[in-house]
Structures are given as C-alpha cells and as structure tokens.
Amino acid sequence: MQNDYRIILARHGENEDNANQILAGTRDTPLTKKGKEQAHQLAKQLIERGLPIKWVFSGHSLRGCETALICATDLRVPHTIIASIVERDHGILEGRHSREIPRFAKAWKEVDGETFVVDVPGGESHEKLCIRAKEVLADIHFKARMLNIQDDILVVGHGALNKAILVNHRNLSWQDVLHVGKFSNCGYVILE
C-alpha cells in the first residue's frame, strides 16, 4: 500500500542524561537548555527544507514530548502521542555512565568510536527491539490513516528505537541495527 505521506524520523533533543553520558533507556529526564534549542533548530531546518509536515507524533517520554511540542508549536501543527514509541530498555545499565557498559553488559560492540550495548541483563535485545520497532512503525501508519494525513509526519523518537525502525523500513536484518548510522540529538532521516 502506497502512503500519501512520508515519515520524518527524528531523535529527541539533548536531555539531562544525554548531557551527563548516562544511559537513559526507559528513564526519563527533561530536555536541557541545549536540547530545547536543538528542537527549535530541528523545526527551523524542516521549514527551510520546505517539508510539508502536517502532524508531529511522539511517545509519552518527557524528552520526546518536549521535543515534539516545541516542533509542533514552531511548525504550527498538531501533536499526537503514540504509546508504543518507547526507547530500548537497557536493563541494569539504565542510569549508569556509558563508561560502565563493559563492566555490566554481557556483550557490547565498538562502532565508529562509540560503545553500543549488545546484550545486558534485564535489557531488551536488538532482535526484540527490531520486532517491536516493526509494531511501532505499524502503529504510526495506522494513526496516520486514522487521521487521514496526506503530507509529511514528524515522528520524534529515540536513538536505538529509531535505528530499529530504520532497519525495518529498509527491510534489513536486526543484525544491521548498529550499522545504519547514528541519530544525534534532533538528527533526522526521511523515510521514503
């Protein structure tokens, strides 16, 4: 089924955990001043690119909602919550500094100078994340059809979740999740 809209998939702005290099996962801290500025800059970039965004979606997280609401206000469009837009659960690593990944993770991988959790006690595996991301993408499409959206949608998500959504969109394997690029705070990609 061909959609009448494109999804602009963005990561939330910098939050307090990001600023302190803390693994947030399902934890929730507010945006920093820099994170709020990033959200305004994201909206400005989207306007300057001439993208016809008519709606902003996000999950319930404070960092995602704050980013989405700033963008929706700047873009002068509505904002809607999709409950399934939730970041990867980092298990016992949540709330810990990123330098502790090797100490607590069962497995991790270095990619482009960054350390990524592959397996951690109590956490969500990349395989399960990618399965869940497929459901999130279906929820986004369902909501877009319910709202009869025919222009672009800005979806504010999270780093790991967005990568898993991208893997699904590109019909890649869950093993590719670490190699589809990085979502910096308020970085975005257009799903064509």
C-alpha positions in Angstrom: 0.0 0.0 0.0 1.5 3.3 -1.1 1.2 6.1 1.5 0.3 9.7 0.7 2.8 10.9 3.4 6.4 10.4 4.4 7.8 9.9 7.8 10.4 12.3 9.1 12.1 10.2 11.8 13.9 12.3 14.4 15.5 11.8 17.8 14.6 13.9 20.8 16.7 16.8 21.9 19.5 16.5 24.5 18.2 15.6 27.9 19.9 15.7 31.3 21.0 12.0 30.9 22.5 12.6 27.5 24.4 15.7 28.8 25.9 13.5 31.5 26.6 10.5 29.3 24.1 8.4 31.3 22.3 5.5 29.6 18.7 6.6 29.8 16.7 3.9 28.1 13.3 3.9 29.8 14.4 6.5 32.4 13.0 10.0 31.8 14.7 13.3 32.4 13.8 16.7 30.9 15.5 18.4 28.0 18.4 20.6 28.8 18.5 24.2 27.5 20.6 22.9 24.6 18.0 20.2 24.0 15.3 22.8 23.7 17.4 24.9 21.3 18.0 21.7 19.3 14.3 21.2 19.0 13.7 24.7 17.8 16.6 24.3 15.3 15.1 21.0 14.0 11.8 22.7 13.3 13.6 25.5 11.6 15.6 23.1 9.4 12.4 21.3 8.4 10.7 24.6 7.4 13.8 25.7 5.5 13.8 22.4 3.5 10.2 23.0 2.6 9.0 19.7 4.0 5.1 19.7 4.2 4.8 18.5 7.8 1.2 18.4 8.9 1.5 16.5 12.2 4.0 15.6 14.9 3.9 12.2 16.7 5.9 11.2 19.8 5.7 8.7 22.7 4.9 9.6 26.3 8.5 10.3 27.4 9.2 13.7 28.7 12.2 14.2 26.4 10.2 13.1 23.4 7.1 15.1 24.3 9.1 18.3 25.0 10.9 18.0 21.7 7.7 17.2 19.8 5.7 20.0 21.4 8.4 22.6 20.6 8.5 21.4 17.0 4.7 21.2 16.7 4.4 24.8 18.0 7.1 26.1 15.7 5.6 24.2 12.7 2.1 25.2 13.7 0.8 21.7 13.5 -0.9 19.3 16.0 0.9 16.8 18.2 -0.3 13.3 19.0 1.0 10.6 21.4 1.6 7.1 20.1 2.2 5.0 23.3 4.4 2.4 21.6 7.2 5.0 20.8 9.4 3.9 23.8 13.2 3.7 23.9 15.1 0.4 24.3 15.2 -1.0 27.8 18.9 -1.0 28.8 18.3 -3.2 31.9 20.8 -2.9 34.7 22.7 -0.2 32.7 19.9 2.4 32.9 21.1 5.3 35.0 24.8 4.3 34.7 27.5 6.2 32.9 28.3 5.0 29.4 31.9 4.1 30.5 30.3 1.3 32.6 29.0 -0.6 29.6 32.0 -3.0 29.6 31.6 -3.7 33.3 27.8 -4.5 33.3 26.9 -5.6 29.7 27.2 -9.2 28.7 28.2 -8.1 25.2 29.0 -4.7 23.6 30.4 -3.5 20.3 32.5 -0.6 19.3 31.2 1.1 16.1 32.6 4.4 14.8 34.2 5.2 18.2 31.1 4.6 20.2 30.3 1.7 22.6 26.9 0.0 21.9 25.2 -2.4 24.3 24.5 -5.7 22.5 23.3 -7.8 25.5 22.7 -6.7 29.1 20.9 -8.4 32.0 17.3 -7.3 32.2 17.5 -5.4 28.9 15.9 -5.6 25.5 17.9 -7.4 22.8 18.4 -5.8 19.4 16.4 -8.7 17.9 13.4 -8.0 20.2 13.8 -4.2 19.7 13.6 -4.7 15.9 10.5 -6.8 16.3 8.9 -4.2 18.5 10.0 -1.4 16.1 8.1 -3.1 13.3 5.0 -2.8 15.5 5.8 0.8 16.3 6.0 1.5 12.5 2.6 -0.2 12.0 1.2 2.0 14.8 2.5 5.1 13.1 0.9 4.1 9.8 -2.3 3.2 11.5 -2.6 6.5 13.3 -1.7 8.4 10.0 -4.5 6.6 8.2 -7.0 7.3 11.0 -6.1 11.0 10.9 -6.3 10.9 7.1 -2.8 12.5 6.9 -1.7 13.2 3.4 1.5 15.2 4.0 4.7 14.5 5.9 4.7 13.5 9.6 7.5 14.3 12.0 8.0 11.3 14.4 10.1 12.2 17.4 11.6 9.0 18.8 14.8 7.7 20.5 18.2 6.7 19.3 18.0 2.9 19.5 14.3 2.7 18.6 14.8 4.9 15.5 17.7 2.8 14.3 15.4 -0.3 14.7 12.6 1.5 12.8 15.1 2.3 10.0 16.2 -1.3 9.8 12.6 -2.4 9.4 11.8 0.3 6.8 14.8 -0.8 4.8 14.0 -4.5 5.1 17.3 -5.2 6.8 18.1 -7.8 9.4 18.2 -7.0 13.1 21.9 -7.7 13.0 22.3 -4.5 10.9 20.9 -2.2 13.7 24.4 -1.0 14.7 25.4 -0.1 11.1 22.5 2.1 9.9 24.0 5.3 11.2 23.7 7.3 14.3 20.8 9.5 15.4 22.3 12.5 17.1 20.0 14.6 19.3 17.4 16.1 16.9 19.0 14.4 14.0 16.6 13.1 11.4 16.1 11.0 8.4 13.3 11.0 5.8 11.7 7.5 5.3 10.9 7.5 1.6 
